[in-house]
Amino acid sequence: MKKFLAPIIAILALALSSCSQVDSAATIGDEKITIAALQDQVDLILAEREGIDTTQMSLESGEALTRSQLSYMISNLIINEVAKEEKIEIDQAEIDAYKIEIYANIGGEENLPNVLVSASIPSTSLDNVLRRDLILRKITDGAIASGVSEAEVNDLIQKIVTDKAKALSVEVNPRYGTWDATSLTVVAKEPAGDAVNDK
């Protein structure tokens, strides 16, 4: 009887594994990035390019855009987990103050749409991007205050984020590529698989 059950159990396990990836672009620990959420991110970026002069911009499209957005969404979750571990909190007042700093650097708030389009950042993700920068800034400041040299601090932060990614165990739906733990990005498989349609 066991001889017959073994292959059936193996098939069921494979089927369940496949089903778990049907609506998942990636899983990071207990967190899941759905295909719908990834598609929404890509669609919003493309929609916000309309009405902006992009002729002088080097913009990603197709599978490259999808992979870079999935990479961003994954790394964002990883850095949030680092922040929890380091007990770093960023409040809205800090984000708003950072926005003022950003506006001054780009020549005014009116230039923000162009900057976001150029960087392939959807407007709805601005606060998350700034929060992420502030988390990394606080980690940097803390490391330097503890005696780490400015020349070494980038390598230290890279190690902290990479170690957290490994601890969380990142799994990417094969249709988008594979996770590169060293570069913290989703890289294309060869031959390239299907990607989210970016219209």
C-alpha positions as CSV (number, residue, x, y, z in Angstrom):
1,M,0.0,0.0,0.0
2,K,2.8,2.4,0.9
3,K,4.3,1.8,-2.5
4,F,1.2,3.2,-4.1
5,L,0.7,6.1,-1.7
6,A,4.2,7.5,-2.0
7,P,3.9,8.8,-5.6
8,I,0.4,10.1,-4.9
9,I,1.6,12.1,-1.9
10,A,4.5,13.4,-3.9
11,I,2.1,14.6,-6.7
12,L,-0.2,16.2,-4.1
13,A,2.7,18.0,-2.5
14,L,3.9,19.4,-5.9
15,A,0.3,20.5,-6.8
16,L,-0.1,22.3,-3.4
17,S,3.3,24.0,-4.0
18,S,2.2,25.1,-7.4
19,C,-1.1,26.4,-6.1
20,S,0.6,28.5,-3.5
21,Q,2.4,30.4,-6.3
22,V,-0.7,31.0,-8.5
23,D,-1.3,34.4,-7.0
24,S,2.1,35.1,-5.4
25,A,4.9,37.0,-7.1
26,A,7.1,36.5,-4.1
27,T,7.1,35.4,-0.5
28,I,9.4,37.0,2.1
29,G,9.2,35.1,5.4
30,D,5.5,35.3,6.3
31,E,4.8,38.1,3.9
32,K,3.5,37.7,0.4
33,I,3.6,40.0,-2.6
34,T,0.7,39.2,-4.8
35,I,0.8,39.2,-8.6
36,A,-2.1,41.7,-8.5
37,A,-0.1,44.1,-6.2
38,L,2.9,43.9,-8.5
39,Q,0.7,44.5,-11.6
40,D,-0.9,47.5,-10.0
41,Q,2.6,49.0,-9.3
42,V,3.7,48.5,-12.9
43,D,0.4,49.9,-14.3
44,L,0.6,53.0,-12.1
45,I,4.2,53.7,-13.2
46,L,3.2,53.4,-16.8
47,A,0.1,55.6,-16.3
48,E,2.1,58.3,-14.6
49,R,4.5,58.4,-17.6
50,E,1.6,59.7,-19.7
51,G,1.7,63.5,-20.0
52,I,5.4,63.6,-19.0
53,D,8.2,64.3,-21.5
54,T,10.2,61.1,-21.2
55,T,12.3,61.5,-24.4
56,Q,15.5,62.3,-22.5
57,M,14.9,59.6,-19.8
58,S,16.3,56.1,-19.8
59,L,13.3,54.1,-18.7
60,E,12.8,50.4,-18.1
61,S,9.9,48.6,-19.7
62,G,8.5,45.1,-20.1
63,E,10.1,42.4,-18.0
64,A,12.9,44.6,-16.8
65,L,10.4,47.1,-15.3
66,T,8.5,44.2,-13.7
67,R,11.6,42.7,-12.2
68,S,12.9,46.0,-10.8
69,Q,9.6,46.7,-9.2
70,L,9.4,43.3,-7.6
71,S,13.0,43.8,-6.4
72,Y,12.0,47.1,-4.8
73,M,8.9,45.6,-3.1
74,I,10.9,42.7,-1.8
75,S,13.8,44.8,-0.5
76,N,11.3,47.2,1.1
77,L,9.9,44.4,3.2
78,I,13.4,43.2,4.1
79,I,14.4,46.7,5.3
80,N,11.2,47.1,7.3
81,E,12.1,43.8,9.1
82,V,15.6,45.2,9.7
83,A,14.0,48.3,11.2
84,K,11.9,46.2,13.5
85,E,14.9,44.3,14.7
86,E,16.9,47.5,15.2
87,K,13.9,49.1,16.9
88,I,13.9,52.0,14.4
89,E,10.7,53.9,14.0
90,I,9.9,56.6,11.4
91,D,7.0,58.9,12.0
92,Q,5.1,61.0,9.5
93,A,6.7,64.2,10.7
94,E,10.1,62.8,9.8
95,I,8.8,61.9,6.3
96,D,7.2,65.3,5.8
97,A,10.5,67.0,6.8
98,Y,12.4,64.8,4.4
99,K,9.9,65.8,1.6
100,I,10.8,69.5,2.2
101,E,14.5,68.5,1.9
102,I,13.8,66.6,-1.4
103,Y,11.7,69.5,-2.9
104,A,14.6,71.9,-2.2
105,N,17.0,69.5,-4.0
106,I,14.9,69.1,-7.1
107,G,13.9,72.7,-7.6
108,G,10.5,72.6,-6.0
109,E,7.5,70.3,-5.5
110,E,6.3,71.0,-9.0
111,N,9.2,69.0,-10.4
112,L,8.3,65.9,-8.3
113,P,6.3,64.1,-11.0
114,N,9.2,64.2,-13.4
115,V,11.6,63.0,-10.8
116,L,9.3,60.1,-9.8
117,V,8.8,59.1,-13.5
118,S,12.5,59.2,-14.2
119,A,13.2,56.9,-11.1
120,S,10.2,54.6,-11.9
121,I,8.7,55.3,-8.5
122,P,4.9,55.5,-8.4
123,S,3.6,58.5,-6.5
124,T,1.8,56.2,-4.1
125,S,5.1,54.7,-3.0
126,L,6.8,58.0,-2.2
127,D,6.3,57.8,1.5
128,N,7.6,54.2,1.6
129,V,10.7,55.2,-0.4
130,L,11.4,58.1,2.0
131,R,10.7,55.9,5.0
132,R,13.2,53.3,3.6
133,D,15.8,56.0,3.1
134,L,15.3,57.3,6.6
135,I,15.7,53.8,8.1
136,L,19.0,53.3,6.2
137,R,20.1,56.8,7.3
138,K,19.5,56.0,11.0
139,I,21.3,52.7,10.7
140,T,24.2,54.5,9.1
141,D,24.3,57.2,11.7
142,G,24.1,54.6,14.5
143,A,27.0,52.6,13.0
144,I,29.2,55.7,12.6
145,A,28.4,56.7,16.2
146,S,29.5,53.3,17.3
147,G,32.9,53.6,15.7
148,V,32.3,52.2,12.2
149,S,34.3,54.3,9.6
150,E,32.4,56.0,6.8
151,A,34.4,53.9,4.4
152,E,33.1,50.7,6.0
153,V,29.5,51.6,6.7
154,N,28.1,50.8,3.3
155,D,29.5,47.3,3.5
156,L,28.1,46.9,7.0
157,I,24.6,47.9,5.9
158,Q,24.8,45.6,2.8
159,K,25.7,42.7,5.2
160,I,22.8,43.6,7.6
161,V,20.2,43.7,4.8
162,T,21.7,40.6,3.1
163,D,21.7,38.6,6.3
164,K,18.1,39.6,7.0
165,A,17.1,38.5,3.5
166,K,18.7,35.1,4.0
167,A,17.1,34.7,7.4
168,L,13.6,35.5,6.0
169,S,14.1,33.2,3.0
170,V,13.0,35.0,-0.1
171,E,11.1,32.9,-2.8
172,V,10.3,34.4,-6.2
173,N,7.7,33.0,-8.6
174,P,9.8,31.5,-11.4
175,R,7.9,33.4,-14.0
176,Y,9.7,36.5,-12.9
177,G,13.2,35.1,-12.5
178,T,15.3,34.2,-9.5
179,W,16.3,36.0,-6.3
180,D,19.9,37.1,-6.1
181,A,20.8,37.4,-2.4
182,T,24.0,39.2,-3.1
183,S,22.6,42.1,-5.2
184,L,19.2,41.9,-3.5
185,T,17.4,41.9,-6.9
186,V,15.3,39.6,-9.0
187,V,17.3,38.5,-12.0
188,A,16.1,37.1,-15.3
189,K,16.2,33.4,-15.9
190,E,17.6,32.1,-19.2
191,P,15.5,31.7,-21.3
192,A,13.3,34.5,-19.8
193,G,10.0,33.4,-18.6
194,D,6.6,35.1,-18.8
195,A,6.2,38.5,-17.0
196,V,3.4,40.6,-15.9
197,N,1.9,42.4,-18.9
198,D,2.8,46.1,-18.6
199,K,0.3,47.2,-21.3
